[in-house]
Amino acid sequence: MSLSLEPRCPACDKKENLLRCQACKVVFYCCRDHQVDDRPNHKSACNGIKKAQKYLDDQEQELRAFPGDWMTPANPFENAVGHFWGIHETRPYMQSRYALVETLLKVKTRPAVQSALDHIMGMLRLCRGDNQGVRDVVPALLLRLGKDQECYDFLKWWVTTGQERDYDWGDMDLGYLDVKDADVFEDVDLYTREHYSLSHAVSVTLIKIRILHDLRNLQGSTVVGETALFPQEILDNIRGKLVSTIVAGNKEVMDGKDQGPAIERLESQVAQLYKAVKKSNKHFWPALIRPGNNLMARPHYYSHGTPEEMRLVLQYSYDSWIETPGAIDLIREQMDSVT
Protein backbone atom coordinates (compact mmCIF):
# COMPACT_ATOMS: atom_id res chain seq x y z
CA MET A 1 0.00 0.00 0.00
CA SER A 2 1.26 3.47 -0.83
CA LEU A 3 1.91 5.83 2.05
CA SER A 4 0.13 8.48 -0.03
CA LEU A 5 -3.18 7.03 1.22
CA GLU A 6 -2.36 7.66 4.85
CA PRO A 7 -4.20 10.71 6.26
CA ARG A 8 -2.17 13.89 6.14
CA CYS A 9 -2.95 17.57 6.07
CA PRO A 10 -3.20 18.57 2.39
CA ALA A 11 -1.90 22.03 3.25
CA CYS A 12 1.35 21.02 4.98
CA ASP A 13 1.62 17.18 4.83
CA LYS A 14 1.59 16.85 8.61
CA LYS A 15 0.44 13.36 9.69
CA GLU A 16 0.09 13.68 13.46
CA ASN A 17 -2.76 15.02 15.59
CA LEU A 18 -5.09 15.55 12.65
CA LEU A 19 -8.70 16.74 12.74
CA ARG A 20 -11.30 15.07 10.54
CA CYS A 21 -13.44 17.16 8.21
CA GLN A 22 -16.84 16.82 9.86
CA ALA A 23 -18.69 17.15 6.55
CA CYS A 24 -17.13 14.40 4.41
CA LYS A 25 -15.30 12.58 7.24
CA VAL A 26 -12.54 11.29 4.94
CA VAL A 27 -10.13 14.26 4.73
CA PHE A 28 -7.97 15.46 7.63
CA TYR A 29 -6.30 18.72 8.65
CA CYS A 30 -3.74 19.69 11.25
CA CYS A 31 -5.61 22.85 12.20
CA ARG A 32 -8.67 24.93 11.44
CA ASP A 33 -6.63 27.53 9.52
CA HIS A 34 -5.32 24.94 7.07
CA GLN A 35 -8.82 23.56 6.59
CA VAL A 36 -10.01 27.05 5.66
CA ASP A 37 -7.03 27.54 3.34
CA ASP A 38 -7.75 24.24 1.58
CA ARG A 39 -11.48 24.80 1.23
CA PRO A 40 -11.33 25.92 -2.44
CA ASN A 41 -9.60 22.62 -3.31
CA HIS A 42 -11.74 20.40 -1.11
CA LYS A 43 -15.14 22.03 -1.56
CA SER A 44 -16.26 20.12 -4.65
CA ALA A 45 -15.40 16.65 -3.31
CA CYS A 46 -16.71 17.46 0.16
CA ASN A 47 -20.05 18.74 -1.10
CA GLY A 48 -20.31 15.79 -3.49
CA ILE A 49 -19.88 13.28 -0.67
CA LYS A 50 -22.38 15.12 1.56
CA LYS A 51 -24.94 15.24 -1.22
CA ALA A 52 -24.47 11.56 -2.15
CA GLN A 53 -24.69 10.49 1.50
CA LYS A 54 -27.85 12.52 2.04
CA TYR A 55 -29.50 11.00 -1.01
CA LEU A 56 -28.53 7.49 0.14
CA ASP A 57 -29.90 8.17 3.63
CA ASP A 58 -33.18 9.34 2.13
CA GLN A 59 -33.43 6.23 -0.05
CA GLU A 60 -32.72 3.96 2.92
CA GLN A 61 -35.28 5.71 5.11
CA GLU A 62 -37.93 5.41 2.41
CA LEU A 63 -37.17 1.73 1.90
CA ARG A 64 -37.25 0.96 5.62
CA ALA A 65 -40.57 2.78 5.96
CA PHE A 66 -42.17 0.83 3.11
CA PRO A 67 -44.91 -1.33 4.65
CA GLY A 68 -44.54 -4.11 2.12
CA ASP A 69 -46.94 -5.54 -0.44
CA TRP A 70 -47.46 -8.74 -2.38
CA MET A 71 -44.22 -8.15 -4.35
CA THR A 72 -41.98 -6.45 -1.80
CA PRO A 73 -41.44 -7.57 1.80
CA ALA A 74 -41.42 -5.04 4.59
CA ASN A 75 -37.92 -4.09 5.76
CA PRO A 76 -36.01 -5.81 2.92
CA PHE A 77 -32.76 -5.04 4.77
CA GLU A 78 -33.70 -7.93 7.02
CA ASN A 79 -36.12 -9.93 4.89
CA ALA A 80 -34.51 -9.84 1.46
CA VAL A 81 -30.81 -10.15 2.21
CA GLY A 82 -28.96 -11.96 -0.56
CA HIS A 83 -31.33 -11.17 -3.41
CA PHE A 84 -31.92 -7.45 -2.93
CA TRP A 85 -31.75 -6.48 -6.60
CA GLY A 86 -34.52 -8.90 -7.46
CA ILE A 87 -36.92 -6.55 -5.70
CA HIS A 88 -37.54 -3.58 -7.98
CA GLU A 89 -38.12 -1.09 -5.15
CA THR A 90 -34.59 -1.63 -3.79
CA ARG A 91 -32.81 -0.54 -6.95
CA PRO A 92 -32.78 3.23 -6.34
CA TYR A 93 -31.15 2.52 -2.98
CA MET A 94 -28.50 0.28 -4.53
CA GLN A 95 -27.81 2.79 -7.30
CA SER A 96 -27.47 5.66 -4.85
CA ARG A 97 -25.14 3.60 -2.67
CA TYR A 98 -22.83 3.01 -5.61
CA ALA A 99 -23.02 6.70 -6.52
CA LEU A 100 -21.65 7.43 -3.05
CA VAL A 101 -18.82 4.94 -3.66
CA GLU A 102 -17.82 6.75 -6.84
CA THR A 103 -17.89 10.09 -5.05
CA LEU A 104 -15.77 8.80 -2.15
CA LEU A 105 -13.13 7.47 -4.53
CA LYS A 106 -12.45 10.97 -5.81
CA VAL A 107 -10.67 11.51 -2.48
CA LYS A 108 -7.26 9.82 -2.23
CA THR A 109 -7.15 8.92 1.46
CA ARG A 110 -7.28 5.60 3.25
CA PRO A 111 -10.54 6.44 5.07
CA ALA A 112 -12.20 7.29 1.74
CA VAL A 113 -11.07 4.04 0.13
CA GLN A 114 -12.04 2.00 3.20
CA SER A 115 -15.47 3.63 3.30
CA ALA A 116 -15.99 2.89 -0.39
CA LEU A 117 -14.97 -0.73 0.15
CA ASP A 118 -17.31 -1.08 3.15
CA HIS A 119 -20.22 0.15 1.05
CA ILE A 120 -19.48 -2.26 -1.80
CA MET A 121 -19.12 -5.23 0.54
CA GLY A 122 -22.44 -4.21 2.08
CA MET A 123 -23.99 -4.19 -1.38
CA LEU A 124 -22.65 -7.68 -2.07
CA ARG A 125 -24.08 -8.90 1.22
CA LEU A 126 -27.49 -7.59 0.17
CA CYS A 127 -27.23 -8.95 -3.37
CA ARG A 128 -24.96 -11.96 -3.64
CA GLY A 129 -25.43 -12.38 -7.37
CA ASP A 130 -24.09 -8.84 -7.89
CA ASN A 131 -26.35 -7.66 -10.69
CA GLN A 132 -24.54 -4.32 -10.72
CA GLY A 133 -21.07 -5.82 -11.23
CA VAL A 134 -19.55 -4.09 -8.21
CA ARG A 135 -17.31 -7.11 -7.59
CA ASP A 136 -15.06 -5.73 -10.32
CA VAL A 137 -14.24 -2.73 -8.12
CA VAL A 138 -13.37 -4.64 -4.94
CA PRO A 139 -9.92 -6.12 -5.74
CA ALA A 140 -8.27 -2.79 -6.53
CA LEU A 141 -9.63 -1.25 -3.32
CA LEU A 142 -8.30 -4.13 -1.23
CA LEU A 143 -4.90 -3.74 -2.89
CA ARG A 144 -4.87 -0.01 -2.24
CA LEU A 145 -5.47 -0.76 1.44
CA GLY A 146 -2.64 -3.30 1.55
CA LYS A 147 -5.04 -6.22 2.02
CA ASP A 148 -3.39 -8.43 -0.57
CA GLN A 149 -4.36 -11.77 1.00
CA GLU A 150 -7.99 -10.71 1.34
CA CYS A 151 -7.87 -9.60 -2.27
CA TYR A 152 -6.54 -12.94 -3.47
CA ASP A 153 -9.13 -14.82 -1.40
CA PHE A 154 -11.87 -12.68 -2.95
CA LEU A 155 -10.57 -13.37 -6.47
CA LYS A 156 -10.19 -17.09 -5.75
CA TRP A 157 -13.79 -17.40 -4.57
CA TRP A 158 -15.19 -15.75 -7.68
CA VAL A 159 -13.10 -17.87 -10.05
CA THR A 160 -14.05 -21.11 -8.25
CA THR A 161 -17.34 -21.21 -6.32
CA GLY A 162 -18.58 -18.08 -8.06
CA GLN A 163 -18.34 -19.90 -11.40
CA GLU A 164 -20.26 -23.01 -10.37
CA ARG A 165 -23.37 -23.37 -12.50
CA ASP A 166 -25.41 -25.00 -9.75
CA TYR A 167 -24.52 -22.49 -7.02
CA ASP A 168 -27.79 -21.25 -5.52
CA TRP A 169 -27.35 -17.51 -5.06
CA GLY A 170 -30.54 -17.29 -3.03
CA ASP A 171 -29.53 -19.93 -0.48
CA MET A 172 -28.17 -17.96 2.44
CA ASP A 173 -26.90 -21.13 4.11
CA LEU A 174 -24.30 -21.64 1.38
CA GLY A 175 -20.81 -20.25 1.86
CA TYR A 176 -20.21 -16.86 0.27
CA LEU A 177 -16.83 -15.17 -0.17
CA ASP A 178 -15.55 -17.68 2.36
CA VAL A 179 -12.17 -18.56 0.86
CA LYS A 180 -9.48 -17.89 3.46
CA ASP A 181 -5.69 -17.91 3.16
CA ALA A 182 -5.58 -19.22 -0.40
CA ASP A 183 -2.08 -19.93 -1.75
CA VAL A 184 -1.03 -16.68 -3.41
CA PHE A 185 2.08 -18.38 -4.82
CA GLU A 186 0.07 -20.97 -6.77
CA ASP A 187 -0.08 -21.29 -10.55
CA VAL A 188 -2.24 -18.85 -12.49
CA ASP A 189 -4.07 -21.18 -14.89
CA LEU A 190 -7.43 -20.35 -13.29
CA TYR A 191 -6.93 -16.68 -14.08
CA THR A 192 -5.81 -16.98 -17.68
CA ARG A 193 -8.94 -18.60 -19.08
CA GLU A 194 -10.72 -17.02 -22.02
CA HIS A 195 -13.40 -14.50 -20.99
CA TYR A 196 -12.18 -14.37 -17.39
CA SER A 197 -13.02 -11.03 -15.76
CA LEU A 198 -10.57 -8.43 -17.08
CA SER A 199 -10.73 -6.47 -13.84
CA HIS A 200 -9.92 -9.54 -11.77
CA ALA A 201 -7.11 -10.68 -14.09
CA VAL A 202 -5.51 -7.25 -13.84
CA SER A 203 -5.62 -7.42 -10.03
CA VAL A 204 -4.16 -10.93 -9.91
CA THR A 205 -1.31 -9.61 -12.06
CA LEU A 206 -0.65 -6.79 -9.61
CA ILE A 207 -0.66 -9.19 -6.65
CA LYS A 208 1.93 -11.37 -8.36
CA ILE A 209 4.03 -8.31 -9.20
CA ARG A 210 3.97 -7.24 -5.56
CA ILE A 211 5.12 -10.68 -4.43
CA LEU A 212 7.83 -10.70 -7.10
CA HIS A 213 9.03 -7.33 -5.85
CA ASP A 214 9.11 -8.71 -2.29
CA LEU A 215 11.16 -11.74 -3.30
CA ARG A 216 13.66 -9.59 -5.16
CA ASN A 217 14.04 -7.46 -2.03
CA LEU A 218 14.59 -10.58 0.06
CA GLN A 219 17.18 -11.85 -2.37
CA GLY A 220 19.03 -8.56 -2.15
CA SER A 221 18.87 -8.52 1.64
CA THR A 222 20.29 -12.05 1.78
CA VAL A 223 23.34 -10.98 -0.19
CA VAL A 224 23.85 -7.94 2.04
CA GLY A 225 23.28 -10.01 5.17
CA GLU A 226 26.04 -12.44 4.23
CA THR A 227 28.60 -9.65 4.41
CA ALA A 228 27.13 -7.53 7.22
CA LEU A 229 28.24 -7.83 10.82
CA PHE A 230 24.77 -7.71 12.38
CA PRO A 231 23.10 -10.21 14.73
CA GLN A 232 20.75 -12.58 12.90
CA GLU A 233 17.67 -11.32 14.75
CA ILE A 234 18.33 -7.79 13.50
CA LEU A 235 18.75 -9.05 9.94
CA ASP A 236 15.52 -11.04 10.22
CA ASN A 237 13.70 -7.95 11.47
CA ILE A 238 15.01 -5.91 8.55
CA ARG A 239 14.00 -8.60 6.06
CA GLY A 240 10.49 -8.76 7.55
CA LYS A 241 10.02 -5.04 6.96
CA LEU A 242 11.03 -5.34 3.31
CA VAL A 243 8.05 -7.47 2.37
CA SER A 244 4.27 -7.66 2.57
CA THR A 245 2.43 -9.61 5.24
CA ILE A 246 1.81 -12.38 2.70
CA VAL A 247 5.52 -13.03 2.20
CA ALA A 248 6.45 -12.29 5.81
CA GLY A 249 3.99 -14.96 6.92
CA ASN A 250 5.46 -17.62 4.63
CA LYS A 251 8.10 -19.32 6.78
CA GLU A 252 9.54 -21.35 3.91
CA VAL A 253 10.14 -18.23 1.85
CA MET A 254 11.46 -16.12 4.72
CA ASP A 255 13.86 -18.84 5.87
CA GLY A 256 15.08 -19.58 2.36
CA LYS A 257 18.62 -18.53 1.48
CA ASP A 258 18.06 -18.44 -2.27
CA GLN A 259 14.91 -16.85 -3.68
CA GLY A 260 16.07 -17.44 -7.25
CA PRO A 261 13.74 -20.37 -8.11
CA ALA A 262 10.73 -18.65 -6.56
CA ILE A 263 11.57 -15.44 -8.41
CA GLU A 264 11.71 -17.35 -11.69
CA ARG A 265 8.28 -18.88 -11.01
CA LEU A 266 6.79 -15.47 -10.23
CA GLU A 267 8.35 -13.95 -13.33
CA SER A 268 6.81 -16.72 -15.41
CA GLN A 269 3.40 -16.21 -13.78
CA VAL A 270 3.51 -12.46 -14.40
CA ALA A 271 4.37 -13.13 -18.04
CA GLN A 272 1.44 -15.56 -18.34
CA LEU A 273 -0.97 -13.07 -16.84
CA TYR A 274 0.37 -10.25 -18.98
CA LYS A 275 -0.30 -12.28 -22.12
CA ALA A 276 -3.75 -13.35 -20.92
CA VAL A 277 -4.79 -9.75 -20.25
CA LYS A 278 -3.36 -8.66 -23.60
CA LYS A 279 -5.32 -11.38 -25.37
CA SER A 280 -8.49 -10.49 -23.48
CA ASN A 281 -8.23 -6.77 -24.21
CA LYS A 282 -5.36 -5.51 -26.34
CA HIS A 283 -6.07 -1.92 -25.31
CA PHE A 284 -5.47 -2.31 -21.58
CA TRP A 285 -1.70 -2.46 -21.08
CA PRO A 286 -0.90 0.42 -23.48
CA ALA A 287 -3.54 2.53 -21.69
CA LEU A 288 -2.06 1.66 -18.29
CA ILE A 289 1.28 2.99 -19.50
CA ARG A 290 -0.22 6.10 -21.10
CA PRO A 291 -3.76 6.58 -19.75
CA GLY A 292 -4.45 9.95 -21.36
CA ASN A 293 -8.17 10.71 -21.54
CA ASN A 294 -9.11 7.09 -20.75
CA LEU A 295 -9.36 7.96 -17.06
CA MET A 296 -12.01 10.57 -17.73
CA ALA A 297 -14.78 9.19 -19.96
CA ARG A 298 -17.03 6.67 -18.20
CA PRO A 299 -18.66 4.32 -20.74
CA HIS A 300 -22.32 3.48 -20.21
CA TYR A 301 -21.96 0.07 -21.83
CA TYR A 302 -19.20 -2.11 -23.23
CA SER A 303 -18.49 -5.45 -24.83
CA HIS A 304 -15.59 -7.83 -24.29
CA GLY A 305 -12.27 -6.67 -25.69
CA THR A 306 -13.36 -3.14 -26.55
CA PRO A 307 -11.82 0.24 -25.68
CA GLU A 308 -14.92 0.86 -23.54
CA GLU A 309 -14.18 -2.19 -21.41
CA MET A 310 -10.58 -1.04 -21.08
CA ARG A 311 -11.62 2.41 -19.88
CA LEU A 312 -13.93 1.04 -17.23
CA VAL A 313 -11.36 -1.41 -15.84
CA LEU A 314 -8.58 1.17 -16.04
CA GLN A 315 -10.64 3.57 -13.94
CA TYR A 316 -11.31 0.83 -11.40
CA SER A 317 -7.67 -0.22 -11.10
CA TYR A 318 -5.35 2.64 -12.05
CA ASP A 319 -4.80 4.00 -8.55
CA SER A 320 -3.80 0.57 -7.24
CA TRP A 321 -1.08 0.43 -9.90
CA ILE A 322 0.36 3.90 -9.47
CA GLU A 323 0.37 3.42 -5.70
CA THR A 324 2.56 0.31 -6.13
CA PRO A 325 6.19 1.38 -6.72
CA GLY A 326 7.70 -0.21 -9.80
CA ALA A 327 4.56 -2.04 -10.92
CA ILE A 328 3.96 -0.09 -14.13
CA ASP A 329 7.68 -0.24 -14.92
CA LEU A 330 7.48 -4.03 -14.82
CA ILE A 331 4.58 -3.99 -17.27
CA ARG A 332 6.60 -1.71 -19.50
CA GLU A 333 9.37 -4.31 -19.42
CA GLN A 334 6.86 -6.99 -20.44
CA MET A 335 5.73 -4.84 -23.36
CA ASP A 336 9.32 -4.28 -24.47
CA SER A 337 10.15 -7.99 -24.22
CA VAL A 338 7.37 -9.07 -26.59
CA THR A 339 7.81 -6.33 -29.18
C-alpha positions as CSV (number, residue, x, y, z in Angstrom):
1,M,0.0,0.0,0.0
2,S,1.3,3.5,-0.8
3,L,1.9,5.8,2.0
4,S,0.1,8.5,0.0
5,L,-3.2,7.0,1.2
6,E,-2.4,7.7,4.8
7,P,-4.2,10.7,6.3
8,R,-2.2,13.9,6.1
9,C,-2.9,17.6,6.1
10,P,-3.2,18.6,2.4
11,A,-1.9,22.0,3.3
12,C,1.4,21.0,5.0
13,D,1.6,17.2,4.8
14,K,1.6,16.9,8.6
15,K,0.4,13.4,9.7
16,E,0.1,13.7,13.5
17,N,-2.8,15.0,15.6
18,L,-5.1,15.6,12.6
19,L,-8.7,16.7,12.7
20,R,-11.3,15.1,10.5
21,C,-13.4,17.2,8.2
22,Q,-16.8,16.8,9.9
23,A,-18.7,17.1,6.6
24,C,-17.1,14.4,4.4
25,K,-15.3,12.6,7.2
26,V,-12.5,11.3,4.9
27,V,-10.1,14.3,4.7
28,F,-8.0,15.5,7.6
29,Y,-6.3,18.7,8.7
30,C,-3.7,19.7,11.3
31,C,-5.6,22.8,12.2
32,R,-8.7,24.9,11.4
33,D,-6.6,27.5,9.5
34,H,-5.3,24.9,7.1
35,Q,-8.8,23.6,6.6
36,V,-10.0,27.1,5.7
37,D,-7.0,27.5,3.3
38,D,-7.7,24.2,1.6
39,R,-11.5,24.8,1.2
40,P,-11.3,25.9,-2.4
41,N,-9.6,22.6,-3.3
42,H,-11.7,20.4,-1.1
43,K,-15.1,22.0,-1.6
44,S,-16.3,20.1,-4.7
45,A,-15.4,16.6,-3.3
46,C,-16.7,17.5,0.2
47,N,-20.1,18.7,-1.1
48,G,-20.3,15.8,-3.5
49,I,-19.9,13.3,-0.7
50,K,-22.4,15.1,1.6
51,K,-24.9,15.2,-1.2
52,A,-24.5,11.6,-2.2
53,Q,-24.7,10.5,1.5
54,K,-27.9,12.5,2.0
55,Y,-29.5,11.0,-1.0
56,L,-28.5,7.5,0.1
57,D,-29.9,8.2,3.6
58,D,-33.2,9.3,2.1
59,Q,-33.4,6.2,0.0
60,E,-32.7,4.0,2.9
61,Q,-35.3,5.7,5.1
62,E,-37.9,5.4,2.4
63,L,-37.2,1.7,1.9
64,R,-37.3,1.0,5.6
65,A,-40.6,2.8,6.0
66,F,-42.2,0.8,3.1
67,P,-44.9,-1.3,4.6
68,G,-44.5,-4.1,2.1
69,D,-46.9,-5.5,-0.4
70,W,-47.5,-8.7,-2.4
71,M,-44.2,-8.2,-4.4
72,T,-42.0,-6.5,-1.8
73,P,-41.4,-7.6,1.8
74,A,-41.4,-5.0,4.6
75,N,-37.9,-4.1,5.8
76,P,-36.0,-5.8,2.9
77,F,-32.8,-5.0,4.8
78,E,-33.7,-7.9,7.0
79,N,-36.1,-9.9,4.9
80,A,-34.5,-9.8,1.5
81,V,-30.8,-10.2,2.2
82,G,-29.0,-12.0,-0.6
83,H,-31.3,-11.2,-3.4
84,F,-31.9,-7.5,-2.9
85,W,-31.7,-6.5,-6.6
86,G,-34.5,-8.9,-7.5
87,I,-36.9,-6.5,-5.7
88,H,-37.5,-3.6,-8.0
89,E,-38.1,-1.1,-5.2
90,T,-34.6,-1.6,-3.8
91,R,-32.8,-0.5,-6.9
92,P,-32.8,3.2,-6.3
93,Y,-31.1,2.5,-3.0
94,M,-28.5,0.3,-4.5
95,Q,-27.8,2.8,-7.3
96,S,-27.5,5.7,-4.8
97,R,-25.1,3.6,-2.7
98,Y,-22.8,3.0,-5.6
99,A,-23.0,6.7,-6.5
100,L,-21.7,7.4,-3.0
101,V,-18.8,4.9,-3.7
102,E,-17.8,6.7,-6.8
103,T,-17.9,10.1,-5.0
104,L,-15.8,8.8,-2.2
105,L,-13.1,7.5,-4.5
106,K,-12.4,11.0,-5.8
107,V,-10.7,11.5,-2.5
108,K,-7.3,9.8,-2.2
109,T,-7.1,8.9,1.5
110,R,-7.3,5.6,3.2
111,P,-10.5,6.4,5.1
112,A,-12.2,7.3,1.7
113,V,-11.1,4.0,0.1
114,Q,-12.0,2.0,3.2
115,S,-15.5,3.6,3.3
116,A,-16.0,2.9,-0.4
117,L,-15.0,-0.7,0.2
118,D,-17.3,-1.1,3.1
119,H,-20.2,0.2,1.0
120,I,-19.5,-2.3,-1.8
121,M,-19.1,-5.2,0.5
122,G,-22.4,-4.2,2.1
123,M,-24.0,-4.2,-1.4
124,L,-22.6,-7.7,-2.1
125,R,-24.1,-8.9,1.2
126,L,-27.5,-7.6,0.2
127,C,-27.2,-8.9,-3.4
128,R,-25.0,-12.0,-3.6
129,G,-25.4,-12.4,-7.4
130,D,-24.1,-8.8,-7.9
131,N,-26.4,-7.7,-10.7
132,Q,-24.5,-4.3,-10.7
133,G,-21.1,-5.8,-11.2
134,V,-19.6,-4.1,-8.2
135,R,-17.3,-7.1,-7.6
136,D,-15.1,-5.7,-10.3
137,V,-14.2,-2.7,-8.1
138,V,-13.4,-4.6,-4.9
139,P,-9.9,-6.1,-5.7
140,A,-8.3,-2.8,-6.5
141,L,-9.6,-1.3,-3.3
142,L,-8.3,-4.1,-1.2
143,L,-4.9,-3.7,-2.9
144,R,-4.9,0.0,-2.2
145,L,-5.5,-0.8,1.4
146,G,-2.6,-3.3,1.6
147,K,-5.0,-6.2,2.0
148,D,-3.4,-8.4,-0.6
149,Q,-4.4,-11.8,1.0
150,E,-8.0,-10.7,1.3
151,C,-7.9,-9.6,-2.3
152,Y,-6.5,-12.9,-3.5
153,D,-9.1,-14.8,-1.4
154,F,-11.9,-12.7,-3.0
155,L,-10.6,-13.4,-6.5
156,K,-10.2,-17.1,-5.7
157,W,-13.8,-17.4,-4.6
158,W,-15.2,-15.7,-7.7
159,V,-13.1,-17.9,-10.0
160,T,-14.0,-21.1,-8.3
161,T,-17.3,-21.2,-6.3
162,G,-18.6,-18.1,-8.1
163,Q,-18.3,-19.9,-11.4
164,E,-20.3,-23.0,-10.4
165,R,-23.4,-23.4,-12.5
166,D,-25.4,-25.0,-9.8
167,Y,-24.5,-22.5,-7.0
168,D,-27.8,-21.3,-5.5
169,W,-27.3,-17.5,-5.1
170,G,-30.5,-17.3,-3.0
171,D,-29.5,-19.9,-0.5
172,M,-28.2,-18.0,2.4
173,D,-26.9,-21.1,4.1
174,L,-24.3,-21.6,1.4
175,G,-20.8,-20.2,1.9
176,Y,-20.2,-16.9,0.3
177,L,-16.8,-15.2,-0.2
178,D,-15.6,-17.7,2.4
179,V,-12.2,-18.6,0.9
180,K,-9.5,-17.9,3.5
181,D,-5.7,-17.9,3.2
182,A,-5.6,-19.2,-0.4
183,D,-2.1,-19.9,-1.8
184,V,-1.0,-16.7,-3.4
185,F,2.1,-18.4,-4.8
186,E,0.1,-21.0,-6.8
187,D,-0.1,-21.3,-10.5
188,V,-2.2,-18.9,-12.5
189,D,-4.1,-21.2,-14.9
190,L,-7.4,-20.4,-13.3
191,Y,-6.9,-16.7,-14.1
192,T,-5.8,-17.0,-17.7
193,R,-8.9,-18.6,-19.1
194,E,-10.7,-17.0,-22.0
195,H,-13.4,-14.5,-21.0
196,Y,-12.2,-14.4,-17.4
197,S,-13.0,-11.0,-15.8
198,L,-10.6,-8.4,-17.1
199,S,-10.7,-6.5,-13.8
200,H,-9.9,-9.5,-11.8
201,A,-7.1,-10.7,-14.1
202,V,-5.5,-7.3,-13.8
203,S,-5.6,-7.4,-10.0
204,V,-4.2,-10.9,-9.9
205,T,-1.3,-9.6,-12.1
206,L,-0.7,-6.8,-9.6
207,I,-0.7,-9.2,-6.7
208,K,1.9,-11.4,-8.4
209,I,4.0,-8.3,-9.2
210,R,4.0,-7.2,-5.6
211,I,5.1,-10.7,-4.4
212,L,7.8,-10.7,-7.1
213,H,9.0,-7.3,-5.9
214,D,9.1,-8.7,-2.3
215,L,11.2,-11.7,-3.3
216,R,13.7,-9.6,-5.2
217,N,14.0,-7.5,-2.0
218,L,14.6,-10.6,0.1
219,Q,17.2,-11.9,-2.4
220,G,19.0,-8.6,-2.1
221,S,18.9,-8.5,1.6
222,T,20.3,-12.1,1.8
223,V,23.3,-11.0,-0.2
224,V,23.9,-7.9,2.0
225,G,23.3,-10.0,5.2
226,E,26.0,-12.4,4.2
227,T,28.6,-9.7,4.4
228,A,27.1,-7.5,7.2
229,L,28.2,-7.8,10.8
230,F,24.8,-7.7,12.4
231,P,23.1,-10.2,14.7
232,Q,20.7,-12.6,12.9
233,E,17.7,-11.3,14.8
234,I,18.3,-7.8,13.5
235,L,18.8,-9.0,9.9
236,D,15.5,-11.0,10.2
237,N,13.7,-8.0,11.5
238,I,15.0,-5.9,8.5
239,R,14.0,-8.6,6.1
240,G,10.5,-8.8,7.5
241,K,10.0,-5.0,7.0
242,L,11.0,-5.3,3.3
243,V,8.0,-7.5,2.4
244,S,4.3,-7.7,2.6
245,T,2.4,-9.6,5.2
246,I,1.8,-12.4,2.7
247,V,5.5,-13.0,2.2
248,A,6.5,-12.3,5.8
249,G,4.0,-15.0,6.9
250,N,5.5,-17.6,4.6
251,K,8.1,-19.3,6.8
252,E,9.5,-21.4,3.9
253,V,10.1,-18.2,1.9
254,M,11.5,-16.1,4.7
255,D,13.9,-18.8,5.9
256,G,15.1,-19.6,2.4
257,K,18.6,-18.5,1.5
258,D,18.1,-18.4,-2.3
259,Q,14.9,-16.8,-3.7
260,G,16.1,-17.4,-7.2
261,P,13.7,-20.4,-8.1
262,A,10.7,-18.7,-6.6
263,I,11.6,-15.4,-8.4
264,E,11.7,-17.3,-11.7
265,R,8.3,-18.9,-11.0
266,L,6.8,-15.5,-10.2
267,E,8.3,-13.9,-13.3
268,S,6.8,-16.7,-15.4
269,Q,3.4,-16.2,-13.8
270,V,3.5,-12.5,-14.4
271,A,4.4,-13.1,-18.0
272,Q,1.4,-15.6,-18.3
273,L,-1.0,-13.1,-16.8
274,Y,0.4,-10.3,-19.0
275,K,-0.3,-12.3,-22.1
276,A,-3.7,-13.4,-20.9
277,V,-4.8,-9.7,-20.2
278,K,-3.4,-8.7,-23.6
279,K,-5.3,-11.4,-25.4
280,S,-8.5,-10.5,-23.5
281,N,-8.2,-6.8,-24.2
282,K,-5.4,-5.5,-26.3
283,H,-6.1,-1.9,-25.3
284,F,-5.5,-2.3,-21.6
285,W,-1.7,-2.5,-21.1
286,P,-0.9,0.4,-23.5
287,A,-3.5,2.5,-21.7
288,L,-2.1,1.7,-18.3
289,I,1.3,3.0,-19.5
290,R,-0.2,6.1,-21.1
291,P,-3.8,6.6,-19.8
292,G,-4.5,9.9,-21.4
293,N,-8.2,10.7,-21.5
294,N,-9.1,7.1,-20.7
295,L,-9.4,8.0,-17.1
296,M,-12.0,10.6,-17.7
297,A,-14.8,9.2,-20.0
298,R,-17.0,6.7,-18.2
299,P,-18.7,4.3,-20.7
300,H,-22.3,3.5,-20.2
301,Y,-22.0,0.1,-21.8
302,Y,-19.2,-2.1,-23.2
303,S,-18.5,-5.5,-24.8
304,H,-15.6,-7.8,-24.3
305,G,-12.3,-6.7,-25.7
306,T,-13.4,-3.1,-26.6
307,P,-11.8,0.2,-25.7
308,E,-14.9,0.9,-23.5
309,E,-14.2,-2.2,-21.4
310,M,-10.6,-1.0,-21.1
311,R,-11.6,2.4,-19.9
312,L,-13.9,1.0,-17.2
313,V,-11.4,-1.4,-15.8
314,L,-8.6,1.2,-16.0
315,Q,-10.6,3.6,-13.9
316,Y,-11.3,0.8,-11.4
317,S,-7.7,-0.2,-11.1
318,Y,-5.3,2.6,-12.0
319,D,-4.8,4.0,-8.5
320,S,-3.8,0.6,-7.2
321,W,-1.1,0.4,-9.9
322,I,0.4,3.9,-9.5
323,E,0.4,3.4,-5.7
324,T,2.6,0.3,-6.1
325,P,6.2,1.4,-6.7
326,G,7.7,-0.2,-9.8
327,A,4.6,-2.0,-10.9
328,I,4.0,-0.1,-14.1
329,D,7.7,-0.2,-14.9
330,L,7.5,-4.0,-14.8
331,I,4.6,-4.0,-17.3
332,R,6.6,-1.7,-19.5
333,E,9.4,-4.3,-19.4
334,Q,6.9,-7.0,-20.4
335,M,5.7,-4.8,-23.4
336,D,9.3,-4.3,-24.5
337,S,10.2,-8.0,-24.2
338,V,7.4,-9.1,-26.6
339,T,7.8,-6.3,-29.2
